[in-house]
Amino acid sequence: MRRASSQPPELPGYAFVKVLGSGGFSDVFLYEQKLPKRRVAVKVLLTEDLTAATRASFVAEANLMAQLSTHPYIVTIYQADVAADDRPYFVMEYCSGPSLAERYKEGTFAVADALRTGVRLSSAVATAHSAGILHRDIKPANVLTNDYGWPALTDFGISSAVDDELLPVHTGTLADALHDTASGGTGSQSIGMSVPWSPPEMFDDDPSPDVRSDVFSLAATIYTILAGQTPFEVRGRSNGTLDLIGRIERGAVTPMPRDDLPRSLVAVLQKGMASDRNDRFATAVDFARALQRVELELGYAPTTIDVPNLFIDAPYREAQADDADETRARGVSTIEAQPAPVPSSNAQPATTGAEETQAAETQVRGAQRVDAQPALADRVTEQTVLRQRVATAVAEAPAEQTIEERPRASRRNRIVVWAASGAAVLVAVAVTLGLVLSGGAPGGEARPTAKPGGTGSAVVGSVPAPTLVSAAPDGSTLVFTVKNGTAKAGDTFLWRRSDRGSSEPTQQTASGALTVNDYTTPATVCIEVRIQRDGQTGDPLDACYPQ
């Protein structure tokens, strides 16, 4: 039976709004902060059985969250203090959206959404690891959703330092927990872990978790939001704590109850939840990169991995107490996506060494993969060079000579010129007659006229123009979704922002999701999109958001 929440404390500068939730040792309330005016979540420690250990753990959680608060996918903490009734509390960011636990129970996640969430959560966990912190309780309920729809990792109450020995947060042994849950309890509260998402090493008599333990919980969380159930739960059978622990230790992951997931994604999740930690991904960044490769395989723009600058500069550097550079850990950098996508059924022919080098240098800014030299840009450059050469030739030509000064052409040269001119006239007449008799196009079919900026029905030759499906903002990015109505193998989209002038570079992608970065409301963004097929391009589609 769920306990009633405690009374909200009187906090100077804050006005109580409502209860948000209750846990084993604390309650969370929604307050209105008066200055600056905003809504905040306040976590308050209960006074019952308040010991020095629980108070120290509460203070440690506040300090850990403060270290990690600059990360975009970790809940921000604003203040920590002790209320007038002697209850410790801390004020943190209010995430208005539902937790992942609430969301997956309402409906399973789409593959693209789950991949994006997985990479972002991995960024948050990798950031904690770079600061020497293990979360130890990653699960859907501990991932909130902020006002932008982004995941926000919270509840570092049982976290520990990477090199620390594991100490139970609550009293009691694993045997006691199992005895309690045999009658229907969860067992997670008494030993400070959540069994359905915990790795097998947490069930040892002397647990010794490391970064790979958090990777297990990460993979289990992504499995849960995709499957709509925990990874080791078997529907129609007993799913008590003992049953789950036995399956976790045997590595008996329940087969994914969906058939729309690529095998590569299922393989990534299974590796992340391997029973032997040596068979898992070594770091949260490795897990995120594996998810990025699945995104690339499916034609999605890879989600960025955001970690501190210090993590990129020296991920395994030993800490030095008097190193002034340690203060730089608050910065955030973006890890570039490693191409090497898993081969798919519509894979392109093998690239040359130069093309592989170019692909490795491709930069990813969170949404759109930009090729350094798209084919359309090559042709435009060549045409420009040709025109420059003609202009130079004209400029360097000598002044017109007089009739007396011109050298006389030989009779043979004049005959050749006249013959070539006559042949050209005959060819032109034959082509004109053929077009008239056949109805205006080869095969007797009338060729449709292209209309620049049309809706996608006009074609140039056999290359259609794309059609706009949708345009919608996604946080700081804007995604245009376009469709190739008569797609053929090898087709690509060539697109550029048309609202920034002709200097904006052209980008090439096989995906119909075209992402514009650094979008801010209510700015208007316009793009121009063409389909490239067999070295030819069709009419452009001009689209703007908002329309």
matplotlib code that plots the C-alpha trace (Angstrom):
import matplotlib.pyplot as plt

x = [0.0, 1.4, 2.1, 0.6, 3.0, 4.3, 3.3, 5.2, 7.6, 7.4, 10.2, 11.2, 10.7, 8.6, 4.9, 3.6, 1.5, 1.0, 2.5, 4.5, 5.4, 6.6, 9.5, 10.9, 12.8, 11.6, 8.7, 8.8, 6.6, 5.9, 6.6, 6.4, 9.6, 8.9, 12.2, 13.1, 9.5, 9.4, 8.1, 10.5, 10.5, 11.6, 12.8, 12.3, 13.8, 11.4, 12.0, 11.0, 14.1, 16.3, 19.9, 23.3, 23.8, 20.6, 21.2, 24.8, 23.4, 20.9, 23.6, 25.8, 23.0, 22.6, 26.4, 26.5, 23.6, 25.2, 28.4, 26.4, 23.7, 25.2, 24.4, 21.3, 20.0, 20.5, 18.1, 19.5, 19.7, 19.3, 19.6, 20.0, 19.2, 17.5, 13.9, 12.6, 11.3, 14.8, 14.1, 16.9, 15.7, 17.0, 15.4, 15.7, 14.5, 10.8, 10.3, 6.7, 6.6, 6.0, 8.8, 9.8, 7.9, 4.7, 5.3, 6.0, 3.0, 0.8, 2.4, 5.7, 8.2, 8.9, 12.3, 13.7, 12.5, 14.0, 17.4, 17.5, 16.5, 19.2, 22.0, 21.0, 20.8, 24.1, 25.6, 24.2, 25.6, 29.0, 29.2, 28.6, 31.2, 33.7, 33.2, 33.8, 30.2, 28.1, 24.4, 23.5, 19.7, 19.0, 15.5, 12.5, 11.1, 14.3, 14.2, 11.9, 10.9, 11.6, 9.7, 11.5, 10.6, 14.2, 15.0, 16.3, 18.2, 17.5, 17.6, 21.3, 20.4, 22.2, 25.0, 28.6, 32.1, 33.5, 36.3, 34.2, 33.1, 29.4, 27.6, 23.9, 21.9, 19.3, 19.6, 19.1, 20.7, 19.8, 18.5, 16.2, 15.0, 14.2, 12.4, 10.3, 9.5, 8.5, 5.2, 4.7, 7.2, 9.7, 12.9, 14.4, 13.9, 15.8, 19.0, 19.0, 18.5, 15.7, 15.8, 14.2, 16.9, 19.9, 22.9, 23.7, 26.8, 24.5, 23.1, 26.5, 27.2, 29.9, 28.6, 31.2, 29.5, 31.5, 30.6, 29.5, 26.8, 25.3, 25.5, 23.5, 20.7, 20.9, 20.3, 17.5, 15.8, 15.8, 14.6, 11.7, 10.5, 10.6, 9.0, 6.5, 7.8, 11.0, 13.7, 13.4, 9.6, 7.8, 4.1, 1.9, 4.5, 5.7, 7.7, 8.6, 12.0, 13.6, 12.3, 13.7, 17.1, 17.4, 16.8, 19.1, 22.0, 21.4, 21.2, 17.7, 16.5, 12.9, 12.6, 11.5, 7.7, 8.0, 8.9, 9.6, 13.0, 16.2, 18.3, 21.2, 19.3, 18.2, 21.9, 23.0, 20.6, 21.5, 25.2, 24.4, 22.6, 25.1, 25.3, 29.2, 30.2, 33.2, 30.9, 29.1, 30.1, 33.1, 31.6, 28.4, 29.9, 30.5, 26.9, 25.8, 28.0, 26.4, 23.0, 24.3, 25.3, 21.8, 20.5, 22.8, 21.7, 18.1, 18.8, 18.3, 20.5, 22.7, 22.0, 24.9, 26.8, 27.3, 30.0, 32.4, 35.4, 37.6, 36.2, 37.3, 40.7, 41.6, 38.9, 41.0, 43.5, 44.3, 43.0, 45.6, 44.7, 46.7, 45.8, 44.3, 42.8, 40.3, 38.1, 37.4, 35.2, 32.1, 32.4, 30.4, 31.7, 30.0, 31.5, 31.4, 29.5, 31.6, 30.3, 30.8, 27.0, 25.8, 25.3, 21.6, 19.7, 20.0, 23.7, 25.6, 28.7, 32.0, 33.7, 37.2, 39.9, 39.5, 35.7, 36.2, 38.6, 36.0, 33.2, 35.4, 35.8, 32.1, 30.9, 27.7, 26.0, 23.2, 20.9, 22.2, 25.1, 26.8, 29.0, 32.0, 31.6, 28.0, 27.6, 25.5, 28.1, 30.7, 28.8, 28.1, 31.8, 32.7, 30.3, 31.7, 35.2, 34.1, 32.5, 35.6, 37.7, 35.5, 35.5, 39.3, 39.6, 37.5, 39.4, 42.7, 41.6, 43.5, 41.6, 39.7, 42.0, 41.4, 40.5, 44.0, 45.6, 43.6, 45.4, 43.5, 42.0, 42.8, 40.2, 40.2, 39.4, 36.5, 35.0, 35.2, 33.4, 30.6, 30.1, 29.9, 27.4, 25.2, 25.2, 24.2, 21.2, 20.1, 20.3, 18.3, 15.6, 15.3, 15.0, 12.3, 10.2, 10.6, 9.4, 6.4, 5.3, 5.8, 3.8, 6.6, 8.7, 10.4, 7.9, 5.0, 4.5, 4.2, 6.8, 5.4, 6.8, 8.8, 7.6, 10.3, 9.2, 6.3, 4.7, 6.6, 4.5, 6.7, 9.7, 12.8, 13.5, 12.7, 13.7, 10.7, 10.5, 10.1, 7.0, 6.8, 5.3, 5.7, 7.8, 8.1, 10.5, 12.3, 13.9, 16.6, 16.3, 13.8, 13.0, 11.6, 10.3, 10.2, 9.1, 10.4, 7.3, 9.0, 12.1, 14.8, 17.9, 20.7, 18.4, 19.5, 18.3, 20.3, 19.2, 20.2, 18.8, 17.5, 16.8, 20.5, 21.5, 23.5, 26.6, 24.8, 26.4, 24.4, 24.0, 23.4, 21.5, 19.6, 17.2, 14.0, 14.4, 16.2, 17.3, 18.2, 20.2, 20.2, 16.5, 14.8, 11.1, 9.6, 12.2, 11.2, 13.4, 13.2, 14.9, 15.3, 15.3, 16.1, 16.2, 19.4, 19.2, 21.9, 23.8, 20.6, 18.5, 14.9, 12.9, 13.4, 10.8, 10.8, 9.4, 9.3, 8.4, 6.3, 4.4]
y = [0.0, 3.4, 5.7, 9.2, 12.0, 14.2, 17.9, 20.3, 22.5, 26.3, 27.5, 31.2, 32.5, 29.5, 28.8, 25.2, 24.0, 20.3, 16.9, 15.3, 12.0, 10.0, 7.6, 5.4, 8.1, 11.4, 13.3, 15.5, 18.7, 21.3, 24.9, 28.2, 30.2, 33.9, 35.3, 34.4, 33.3, 29.7, 26.3, 24.0, 20.5, 20.2, 16.9, 16.7, 14.0, 12.4, 12.9, 9.4, 7.3, 10.2, 9.1, 10.6, 8.1, 9.0, 12.7, 12.3, 10.3, 13.0, 15.7, 13.6, 13.3, 17.0, 17.5, 14.9, 16.4, 19.9, 18.5, 17.2, 19.9, 21.6, 18.5, 18.9, 15.4, 15.5, 17.2, 20.6, 21.4, 25.0, 25.0, 22.8, 23.7, 22.6, 23.6, 25.2, 21.8, 20.3, 18.4, 18.6, 19.5, 20.5, 22.5, 21.2, 21.6, 20.8, 18.4, 18.8, 15.8, 12.1, 9.7, 7.0, 4.6, 6.4, 6.8, 3.2, 2.0, 4.2, 2.9, 1.5, 3.9, 4.3, 3.0, 6.5, 7.9, 5.0, 5.4, 9.1, 8.6, 5.9, 8.1, 11.1, 9.0, 7.4, 11.0, 11.7, 8.4, 8.9, 12.4, 10.9, 8.3, 10.9, 12.6, 9.3, 8.6, 5.4, 6.0, 2.4, 2.8, 3.6, 2.7, 4.2, 5.8, 7.7, 9.3, 12.3, 14.5, 18.2, 21.0, 20.4, 16.7, 15.7, 12.9, 14.1, 11.6, 12.0, 10.2, 9.9, 8.9, 5.6, 6.5, 6.0, 6.8, 4.4, 3.2, 2.9, -0.4, -0.9, -0.1, -0.8, 2.3, 0.7, -1.8, -5.5, -8.2, -9.6, -12.8, -10.6, -8.8, -12.1, -13.4, -10.2, -10.3, -14.0, -12.7, -10.1, -7.2, -5.9, -6.2, -3.2, -0.7, -2.7, -3.1, 0.1, -1.3, -2.1, -5.8, -5.8, -3.5, -4.6, -6.6, -10.0, -8.7, -6.7, -10.0, -11.3, -11.5, -8.8, -6.7, -4.8, -2.7, -0.7, 1.4, -1.7, -2.2, 1.1, 0.1, -3.0, -0.9, 1.5, -1.3, -2.7, 0.6, 1.0, -2.5, -1.7, 1.4, -0.6, -3.8, -2.4, -4.7, -5.4, -7.5, -10.6, -10.6, -13.5, -12.9, -15.7, -17.0, -16.1, -12.9, -12.5, -11.3, -14.8, -15.6, -12.3, -12.7, -16.3, -15.2, -12.2, -14.4, -16.9, -14.0, -15.2, -12.0, -12.4, -12.3, -8.8, -8.9, -6.7, -7.5, -4.0, -3.7, -4.2, -7.2, -4.9, -3.0, -6.2, -7.4, -4.1, -4.4, -8.1, -7.2, -4.4, -6.9, -9.7, -11.7, -11.5, -7.9, -8.5, -9.2, -5.9, -2.5, -1.2, 2.3, 4.2, 6.1, 2.7, 1.8, 5.2, 4.8, 1.4, 3.0, 5.7, 3.1, 1.7, 5.2, 5.5, 2.0, 3.1, 6.4, 8.5, 11.4, 10.3, 11.9, 13.7, 12.3, 15.2, 14.7, 17.1, 18.5, 16.8, 13.4, 13.9, 15.3, 12.5, 10.0, 7.8, 10.4, 9.9, 12.7, 15.1, 17.2, 20.3, 20.1, 23.5, 22.0, 20.0, 23.1, 22.6, 19.6, 21.8, 22.3, 20.1, 18.7, 16.7, 13.4, 12.9, 9.9, 7.1, 6.1, 2.4, 1.7, -1.9, -3.0, -3.0, -4.6, -1.4, -0.9, 1.1, -0.3, -0.4, 3.0, 3.7, 4.6, 8.3, 8.0, 6.2, 8.9, 11.6, 9.7, 9.5, 13.3, 13.9, 16.0, 15.4, 18.3, 16.4, 15.8, 16.1, 14.2, 16.6, 15.3, 17.5, 17.5, 16.6, 15.7, 18.8, 21.1, 19.4, 20.1, 23.7, 24.2, 22.7, 25.0, 28.0, 27.1, 26.6, 30.0, 31.6, 30.0, 31.4, 34.9, 34.7, 33.6, 36.5, 39.0, 37.8, 37.7, 40.3, 43.2, 42.5, 42.5, 44.3, 42.3, 42.9, 41.6, 38.4, 35.3, 33.6, 30.2, 27.5, 26.2, 22.8, 24.4, 26.3, 23.2, 21.3, 24.2, 24.3, 20.5, 20.5, 23.4, 21.6, 18.3, 20.2, 21.8, 18.4, 16.9, 19.7, 19.4, 15.6, 16.0, 18.7, 16.5, 13.5, 15.5, 16.9, 13.5, 11.7, 14.2, 16.2, 13.5, 10.2, 7.3, 9.6, 10.7, 14.3, 15.4, 17.3, 20.8, 21.5, 24.2, 25.6, 25.5, 23.2, 20.7, 17.8, 16.6, 18.1, 16.1, 16.9, 13.8, 10.8, 12.4, 13.6, 16.4, 15.5, 16.2, 17.7, 15.4, 17.5, 20.2, 20.3, 21.6, 19.2, 21.3, 23.4, 21.6, 21.8, 18.6, 18.7, 15.3, 14.9, 11.9, 10.5, 9.3, 7.0, 6.0, 4.0, 2.4, 4.9, 8.0, 10.7, 14.1, 17.3, 20.1, 23.5, 26.3, 28.8, 31.6, 32.3, 33.1, 31.2, 30.8, 28.2, 24.7, 21.9, 18.7, 15.2, 12.4, 9.3, 10.0, 11.9, 13.6, 16.9, 18.6, 22.2, 22.9, 26.0, 26.6, 29.3, 30.1, 32.0, 32.2, 31.3, 28.6, 27.8, 24.9, 23.8, 20.1, 18.1, 14.4, 13.1, 10.0, 8.5, 11.8, 13.9, 16.1, 17.0, 20.1, 21.6, 21.6, 24.9, 24.6, 26.9, 26.6, 28.2, 28.4]
z = [0.0, -1.0, 1.9, 2.2, 1.4, 4.1, 4.7, 2.3, 4.3, 4.4, 2.2, 2.0, -1.5, -2.6, -2.7, -2.6, -5.6, -5.3, -4.6, -7.4, -5.9, -3.0, -2.5, 0.2, 2.0, 0.4, -1.1, -4.2, -4.3, -7.0, -5.8, -7.5, -7.1, -6.6, -7.9, -10.5, -11.2, -12.3, -11.3, -9.5, -8.0, -4.4, -3.0, 0.8, 3.0, 5.5, 9.2, 10.2, 10.9, 9.9, 10.6, 10.0, 7.1, 5.3, 5.8, 4.4, 1.4, 0.7, 0.8, -1.4, -4.0, -4.1, -4.6, -7.3, -9.2, -8.9, -10.6, -13.5, -13.8, -16.9, -19.0, -21.2, -20.4, -16.6, -14.2, -13.0, -9.3, -8.2, -4.4, -1.3, 2.3, 5.5, 6.1, 9.4, 10.5, 10.2, 7.0, 4.3, 0.8, -2.5, -5.3, -8.9, -12.4, -12.9, -15.8, -16.8, -19.1, -18.1, -17.2, -19.6, -17.3, -17.9, -21.6, -22.5, -20.5, -22.7, -25.9, -27.2, -28.7, -32.4, -33.4, -34.3, -31.0, -29.0, -30.8, -30.2, -26.5, -26.1, -27.5, -25.4, -22.2, -23.0, -23.2, -19.7, -18.3, -20.0, -18.4, -15.0, -15.6, -16.7, -13.4, -11.6, -10.7, -11.2, -11.3, -10.3, -10.7, -14.4, -15.2, -17.1, -13.9, -13.3, -16.8, -16.9, -19.8, -19.8, -21.5, -24.8, -24.9, -24.1, -21.6, -18.2, -16.0, -12.3, -8.9, -8.1, -4.6, -4.6, -7.0, -6.0, -7.1, -9.8, -7.5, -4.3, -2.9, -3.1, 0.2, 0.7, 0.8, 2.9, 5.7, 5.0, 2.9, -0.5, 1.2, 3.3, 0.2, -1.6, 1.4, 1.5, -2.2, -2.2, -0.7, -3.4, -2.8, -5.3, -3.2, -4.9, -2.0, 0.7, -1.3, -3.3, -6.8, -9.3, -10.1, -13.6, -14.9, -12.7, -14.1, -12.6, -10.7, -8.5, -7.1, -5.8, -2.1, -2.6, -5.5, -7.5, -10.2, -12.8, -15.8, -17.7, -15.0, -16.0, -19.7, -18.8, -17.2, -20.2, -22.7, -20.5, -20.4, -24.2, -24.5, -22.2, -24.0, -27.3, -26.1, -23.6, -20.9, -19.0, -20.7, -18.6, -18.0, -19.7, -20.1, -18.8, -16.4, -12.9, -12.9, -9.2, -8.1, -7.9, -11.4, -12.8, -11.1, -12.4, -16.0, -15.6, -14.4, -17.3, -19.8, -20.9, -22.6, -23.6, -27.5, -28.7, -29.2, -32.3, -35.9, -37.1, -35.4, -37.5, -36.4, -35.8, -33.1, -31.3, -31.4, -29.9, -27.0, -26.4, -26.3, -23.8, -21.6, -21.7, -18.5, -18.6, -18.3, -20.5, -23.4, -23.0, -24.5, -22.5, -22.1, -22.4, -25.4, -27.2, -26.6, -28.0, -31.1, -31.7, -31.7, -34.0, -36.5, -36.5, -37.1, -40.1, -41.4, -41.3, -43.0, -40.0, -39.1, -36.2, -32.8, -31.2, -28.2, -25.8, -23.2, -21.3, -23.1, -20.5, -21.5, -25.1, -24.2, -21.8, -21.1, -18.9, -17.5, -13.8, -11.7, -10.3, -7.3, -8.4, -12.1, -13.0, -16.2, -14.1, -14.0, -17.7, -17.1, -17.2, -21.0, -23.4, -26.7, -29.4, -30.4, -34.2, -35.4, -36.7, -40.1, -40.7, -40.8, -40.8, -44.4, -45.5, -48.3, -50.4, -49.8, -52.4, -54.2, -52.3, -52.1, -53.1, -50.5, -51.2, -50.7, -47.4, -46.2, -47.2, -45.3, -42.2, -42.3, -42.6, -39.7, -37.8, -36.0, -34.3, -37.2, -40.8, -42.4, -44.8, -47.5, -48.3, -52.1, -53.2, -56.9, -57.7, -56.3, -58.5, -61.6, -60.6, -60.0, -63.4, -65.2, -63.5, -64.5, -68.2, -68.3, -66.8, -69.5, -72.3, -70.8, -70.6, -74.2, -75.4, -73.3, -74.6, -78.3, -80.6, -82.1, -85.3, -88.2, -91.5, -94.7, -96.0, -92.8, -92.4, -93.8, -96.6, -95.8, -98.1, -100.5, -98.7, -95.3, -96.8, -98.3, -95.0, -93.2, -95.8, -95.7, -91.9, -91.9, -94.5, -92.4, -89.3, -91.1, -92.4, -88.9, -87.4, -90.0, -89.5, -85.7, -86.0, -88.4, -86.1, -83.1, -85.0, -86.3, -83.0, -80.9, -79.3, -77.6, -78.4, -78.4, -79.3, -75.7, -74.8, -72.3, -69.3, -68.7, -65.5, -63.2, -60.9, -57.3, -58.0, -55.7, -57.1, -60.0, -62.7, -64.0, -66.0, -68.2, -66.0, -62.6, -60.6, -58.2, -54.5, -52.5, -49.0, -46.4, -43.2, -41.5, -37.7, -35.1, -32.7, -30.0, -31.5, -34.9, -37.7, -39.7, -43.2, -44.4, -48.1, -50.3, -53.6, -55.3, -57.8, -55.9, -57.6, -56.3, -55.9, -55.7, -53.4, -52.3, -52.9, -50.7, -49.3, -47.3, -49.8, -47.4, -46.8, -50.4, -53.0, -50.8, -48.7, -49.4, -51.0, -48.9, -50.2, -48.3, -49.1, -46.2, -46.6, -43.2, -43.9, -40.6, -40.1, -37.0, -34.7, -35.3, -33.1, -33.0, -34.8, -37.5, -41.1, -42.8, -46.5, -48.3, -51.9, -52.6, -55.8, -56.5, -58.1, -60.3, -62.6, -62.7, -63.5, -61.2, -61.4, -60.6, -57.2, -54.4, -52.5, -48.9, -46.0, -42.3, -41.1, -44.4]

ax = plt.figure().add_subplot(projection="3d")
ax.plot(x, y, z, "-o")
ax.set_aspect("equal")
plt.show()
